[in-house]
C-alpha cells in the first residue's frame, strides 16, 4: 500500500490505492457524498460501484455508500480504469520517440496532442499512438503512461514498457525523485527566484479550472528567472509534485499567469502591436517541458534528457527580445543547481 506521507502525481493514482484523509468538517457526511467531494474527477456512479465492489475501505474496514463519517478517518480507494479504456484502439499517430529500450520510452510531445483519451477526446491521443507503435503496451495499464502534459504543453514525457517499470516510475514520482523542468513565459516582471507551496484543487465555482484552495492537494513549484522583457519574464520551473495545471495555477496565483494561457491569463493588457500579433500566432500557453531526469527502472542509472525549445516558443521569445532590445540570452547549457551530483548520470542531449 502507498506510504501516506508520499503525495502521488494526479496521474499515477491507477497504480496503487489512493489514501485519503477525511477532513473534520465532513463530520456527519455519508461516504458516497464525501467521495464525490474528495475525488471530483470520477462520477458518483463509478465511486458507488467501487464501494459496492469492496474497493473502498474506511480505516481498513469494508463500507457501504451510506456509511457515516465523523472526520479524521482514512479512506483507501482502489482506483479502477474506466471500462471504456478496454475499447481504446491503436492509431497510426506519429510519435517523436527520442529514447527507447526494453523498459522505457521518452517522448517529445508536440503541443496540441492529447495524452490520454477522455471526454471529448476518445481518439487521436498519445495513448492511441502508443498502442499502434508498441502493441505490447496493451498489457500495461494506460499503455504505460505514468504522468501527463496538458494538450497544449510541449515537451518530454516518460512511458513505461512493462508493469514493473511502471510501478518503479510511479514510486519515483511519489518520492519526488523524478526531476521535471519547464520553460515558461510569465506575464509581468518576476523579480526574483522563488517557490510556491500552495495546495491545488478544483475551482469552487468553475469545475473545468483548478485553483489554489485550502482543501486542495499539496503542491510545490520552484522557479527561477532567466530573462526579463517588457512586461514578460522567461522563467524555469521545477516541479516537486504533479498536480493538474500546477505551473499554470501557481504562477497565476502569484499574479504572473503564463503568456497566452487561454484559461488562467485573464484580461490581456495593452501591449506593443508586434507582441500582440506574436501572442495571437502562438495560440497556446507558453509552457515547455524542457528537461526530464529519473532513475532507470532496470539499470538504476540516473538518466537525463533535454528537449530543444520548439519553433513557436523560440519565435515568441525572439519577438520579446527584440522589443526589449536584448541581444544576449541565458546560457541554455546551465543546469539548475547540483541536484544530480553524486550520481552516475548519463546525459542525453536531444538535437542540440
matplotlib code that plots the C-alpha trace (Angstrom):
import matplotlib.pyplot as plt

x = [0.0, 1.1, 3.0, 0.5, 3.4, 4.1, 2.0, 1.3, 1.1, -2.5, -2.0, -0.4, -3.4, -4.1, -1.0, -1.8, -4.8, -5.4, -5.1, -7.4, -7.8, -11.4, -11.5, -13.0, -15.7, -17.1, -18.5, -21.9, -21.5, -22.2, -19.3, -20.7, -21.1, -17.6, -16.0, -17.7, -16.0, -12.6, -12.5, -14.3, -12.7, -14.8, -18.6, -20.8, -21.8, -18.2, -17.5, -20.6, -19.6, -16.1, -17.7, -20.1, -17.3, -15.3, -12.6, -13.1, -12.4, -12.8, -10.0, -9.3, -12.8, -15.4, -18.1, -21.3, -22.3, -24.4, -21.5, -21.5, -18.2, -17.2, -14.0, -10.4, -11.0, -8.6, -10.1, -8.4, -9.7, -8.6, -8.9, -10.1, -9.7, -12.8, -14.4, -14.2, -10.4, -10.9, -12.1, -9.2, -7.9, -4.4, -4.0, -1.1, -0.1, 3.4, 5.4, 8.7, 10.5, 13.9, 14.9, 13.8, 14.9, 13.2, 11.9, 11.0, 10.3, 11.0, 8.8, 9.0, 5.3, 4.2, 1.7, -1.9, -1.5, -3.8, -2.1, -4.9, -8.4, -11.2, -14.4, -14.3, -11.1, -11.7, -9.2, -6.2, -4.3, -0.8, -2.1, -3.7, -0.4, 1.5, -0.8, -0.1, 3.7, 4.2, 1.4, 2.8, 1.6, -1.9, -1.0, 0.3, -2.3, -2.9, -0.4, 2.5, 1.7, 2.7, 2.4, 0.9, 1.3, -1.6, -2.8, -1.1, 2.1, 5.0, 8.0, 9.3, 7.4, 8.5, 6.4, 6.9, 7.0, 6.5, 4.3, 7.5, 8.9, 5.6, 5.5, 9.1, 8.4, 5.2, 7.2, 9.8, 7.0, 5.6, 9.0, 9.6, 12.8, 11.8, 13.1, 10.9, 12.0, 9.8, 10.4, 7.6, 7.0, 5.2, 3.2, 4.7, 8.2, 9.0, 11.5, 13.4, 13.6, 11.2, 9.0, 5.2, 4.0, 0.2, -2.5, -4.3, -7.8, -10.9, -12.0, -15.0, -17.3, -15.7, -15.2, -13.1, -10.4, -8.0, -7.2, -5.3, -7.7, -7.3, -8.8, -6.6, -3.6, -0.1, 1.7, 5.2, 6.7, 10.2, 11.0, 14.0, 14.3, 16.2, 15.4, 13.3, 11.4, 9.0, 6.1, 7.1, 9.7, 11.2, 11.4, 12.3, 10.1, 10.9, 8.1, 8.1, 4.6, 2.5, -0.9, -3.3, -2.3, 0.2, 2.6, -0.2, -2.2, 0.8, 2.1, -1.4, -1.7, 1.5, -0.1, 2.1, -0.1, 1.6, 1.6, -1.2, -2.8, -6.5, -7.7, -5.7, -4.2, -7.3, -7.8, -4.9, -3.1, -2.2, 0.9, 3.0, 1.4, 4.3, 3.9, 0.1, 0.5, 3.1, 0.8, -2.1, 0.1, 1.3, -2.2, -1.3, 0.1, 3.8, 5.0, 7.5, 8.8, 12.5, 14.3, 13.5, 15.7, 15.0, 16.5, 16.2, 13.8, 16.1, 19.7, 19.4, 21.3, 20.2, 19.4, 18.5, 17.1, 16.7, 14.3, 15.1, 12.9, 10.0, 10.0, 6.8, 8.2, 11.5, 9.8, 7.7, 10.9, 12.7, 9.9, 10.0, 13.8, 13.7, 11.1, 13.2, 16.4, 18.1, 20.9, 22.2, 20.2, 20.6, 23.0, 20.9, 23.5, 23.4, 21.7, 19.7, 21.9, 23.7, 20.6, 22.2, 25.6, 27.0, 25.0, 26.3, 24.5, 24.1, 23.0, 21.3, 21.1, 18.3, 19.1, 21.1]
y = [0.0, 3.6, 5.4, 8.1, 10.5, 10.4, 12.5, 10.8, 12.7, 13.3, 10.8, 8.0, 7.0, 3.9, 2.1, 1.8, 2.6, 6.2, 7.1, 10.0, 11.7, 12.7, 16.4, 17.2, 19.4, 16.3, 15.1, 13.6, 13.1, 9.8, 8.0, 8.4, 12.2, 12.5, 10.6, 12.8, 15.8, 14.2, 12.6, 15.0, 13.6, 10.4, 10.1, 9.3, 6.1, 4.9, 5.8, 3.9, 0.9, 0.8, 0.9, -1.9, -4.0, -3.6, -1.4, 1.4, 0.9, 3.2, 2.8, -0.5, -1.8, -2.5, 0.1, 0.9, 4.2, 5.1, 4.6, 7.8, 9.6, 11.7, 13.3, 12.1, 8.6, 7.2, 6.1, 3.6, 3.7, 1.2, 3.3, 1.3, 2.2, 3.4, 0.5, 2.5, 2.1, -1.5, -0.3, 2.1, 1.4, 1.6, 4.5, 5.3, 8.6, 9.9, 10.0, 11.7, 9.0, 10.3, 7.3, 3.7, 0.5, -2.6, -0.8, 2.8, 5.3, 9.0, 11.1, 14.7, 15.6, 18.4, 21.0, 20.0, 16.3, 15.0, 12.4, 10.2, 9.6, 11.2, 13.2, 14.8, 13.2, 9.4, 9.0, 10.7, 10.7, 9.8, 6.6, 5.5, 6.1, 4.1, 1.1, 1.2, 1.5, -0.6, -3.3, -4.9, -1.8, -3.1, -5.3, -2.3, 0.0, 3.1, 1.9, 2.7, 6.4, 7.5, 11.3, 13.7, 17.1, 19.3, 19.2, 22.5, 22.0, 20.6, 18.6, 15.4, 12.5, 9.1, 5.9, 2.5, -0.5, -3.1, -3.2, -3.5, -0.4, 1.4, 0.6, 1.8, 5.1, 5.7, 5.2, 7.7, 10.2, 9.7, 10.2, 13.3, 11.9, 12.4, 15.8, 17.8, 21.2, 23.5, 26.7, 29.2, 32.8, 34.6, 37.8, 40.8, 41.1, 38.3, 40.0, 37.1, 33.3, 31.6, 28.7, 28.4, 26.0, 26.2, 23.4, 22.9, 21.6, 22.1, 25.7, 26.0, 27.6, 26.7, 22.9, 22.9, 25.0, 24.4, 26.9, 27.3, 26.2, 25.2, 21.8, 21.0, 18.7, 19.5, 21.3, 22.8, 24.6, 26.1, 28.8, 30.9, 34.0, 33.5, 36.6, 39.8, 41.5, 44.4, 43.1, 39.4, 37.1, 33.9, 31.5, 27.9, 25.9, 22.7, 20.5, 18.6, 17.5, 16.9, 18.5, 19.2, 22.6, 23.1, 25.6, 27.5, 27.8, 28.6, 31.4, 32.8, 32.7, 34.8, 37.4, 36.2, 33.9, 32.3, 34.2, 33.2, 30.9, 30.6, 29.6, 31.4, 34.6, 36.8, 40.1, 41.0, 44.3, 46.8, 45.5, 46.6, 45.5, 43.2, 41.3, 41.2, 39.6, 37.1, 36.0, 35.6, 33.4, 31.4, 30.4, 28.2, 28.6, 29.4, 26.2, 23.6, 20.5, 21.1, 18.6, 15.2, 13.2, 9.9, 6.6, 3.9, 1.2, -1.6, -0.4, 2.0, 4.6, 8.2, 9.5, 12.9, 14.2, 17.7, 18.9, 21.9, 24.9, 24.5, 26.7, 28.6, 29.2, 30.4, 32.8, 34.3, 34.7, 36.4, 39.0, 39.8, 40.0, 42.4, 44.6, 44.7, 45.4, 42.3, 40.6, 38.1, 35.2, 32.9, 30.0, 27.1, 24.7, 25.9, 23.4, 24.4, 23.7, 20.5, 18.2, 15.4, 15.4, 12.2, 10.1, 8.1, 10.1, 9.6, 12.9, 12.7, 15.9, 16.0, 17.6, 20.4]
z = [0.0, -0.7, 2.1, 3.2, 3.6, -0.1, -2.5, -5.8, -9.0, -10.1, -12.9, -11.1, -9.0, -11.0, -9.8, -6.1, -3.8, -3.1, 0.6, 1.6, 5.0, 5.7, 6.7, 10.1, 8.5, 6.7, 10.0, 9.5, 5.8, 4.0, 2.4, -1.1, -0.7, 0.8, -2.0, -4.6, -3.0, -2.4, -5.9, -8.2, -11.4, -11.1, -11.4, -8.5, -10.2, -10.6, -7.0, -5.8, -7.9, -6.3, -2.8, -3.7, -5.1, -1.8, -3.4, -0.8, 2.9, 5.9, 8.5, 6.9, 7.2, 4.4, 3.9, 2.1, 0.3, 3.4, 5.9, 8.0, 8.6, 11.6, 10.2, 10.6, 9.0, 6.5, 3.2, 0.9, -2.7, -5.3, -8.4, -11.4, -15.1, -16.9, -18.7, -21.9, -21.8, -22.8, -26.2, -26.9, -30.4, -31.8, -34.2, -36.5, -34.9, -35.4, -32.2, -31.6, -29.6, -28.5, -26.4, -26.0, -24.5, -23.1, -20.0, -21.0, -23.8, -23.7, -26.0, -27.0, -27.2, -29.5, -28.5, -29.5, -28.8, -26.0, -23.8, -22.7, -24.1, -22.2, -22.6, -26.0, -27.0, -27.3, -30.2, -31.7, -28.5, -27.4, -25.9, -29.2, -30.9, -28.3, -28.8, -32.5, -32.4, -29.3, -29.2, -26.1, -24.1, -24.2, -21.2, -19.2, -17.5, -19.6, -22.1, -19.7, -19.2, -15.7, -15.9, -18.3, -20.0, -20.9, -24.5, -25.4, -23.4, -25.3, -24.2, -22.5, -21.1, -20.0, -20.7, -19.1, -21.4, -18.6, -15.5, -13.3, -14.9, -14.5, -10.7, -10.3, -12.1, -10.1, -6.8, -8.1, -8.8, -5.3, -3.8, -5.9, -7.3, -11.0, -12.0, -14.4, -15.5, -17.7, -19.6, -19.3, -20.2, -17.4, -17.7, -15.8, -14.3, -12.0, -9.6, -8.2, -7.9, -5.5, -4.5, -4.5, -1.8, -2.1, -2.4, -5.7, -6.2, -8.3, -8.6, -6.3, -8.9, -12.3, -12.3, -15.5, -13.8, -11.0, -8.2, -5.0, -2.4, 1.2, 0.7, -2.4, -2.7, -1.6, -4.5, -4.7, -7.7, -7.7, -10.2, -11.3, -13.5, -16.8, -18.9, -18.4, -21.2, -21.5, -19.4, -19.6, -17.9, -19.1, -16.1, -15.5, -13.2, -11.4, -10.1, -6.8, -7.2, -10.3, -9.9, -12.8, -14.4, -11.5, -13.0, -14.7, -11.5, -9.2, -11.5, -11.9, -8.1, -7.9, -10.3, -13.2, -15.4, -18.3, -21.6, -24.0, -21.4, -22.5, -19.1, -16.5, -18.1, -17.6, -19.4, -21.7, -21.0, -23.7, -25.5, -28.4, -31.7, -32.5, -29.2, -29.6, -33.0, -31.8, -28.9, -31.3, -33.6, -30.6, -29.5, -26.5, -23.0, -23.1, -21.4, -22.5, -20.6, -21.3, -19.1, -17.6, -15.2, -13.5, -12.2, -14.9, -13.6, -14.8, -14.5, -11.5, -13.5, -13.3, -16.8, -18.1, -21.4, -22.7, -25.4, -27.7, -27.5, -30.0, -33.0, -32.0, -28.5, -29.8, -32.3, -29.4, -27.4, -30.2, -30.7, -27.0, -27.0, -30.0, -28.3, -25.2, -27.1, -25.8, -27.7, -25.1, -23.8, -20.8, -21.1, -22.2, -21.0, -17.5, -15.1, -12.1, -9.0, -8.2, -7.8, -9.8, -8.1, -6.7, -9.2, -12.1, -14.7, -18.4, -20.0, -23.4, -25.3, -27.8, -31.2, -29.6]

ax = plt.figure().add_subplot(projection="3d")
ax.plot(x, y, z, "-o")
ax.set_aspect("equal")
plt.show()
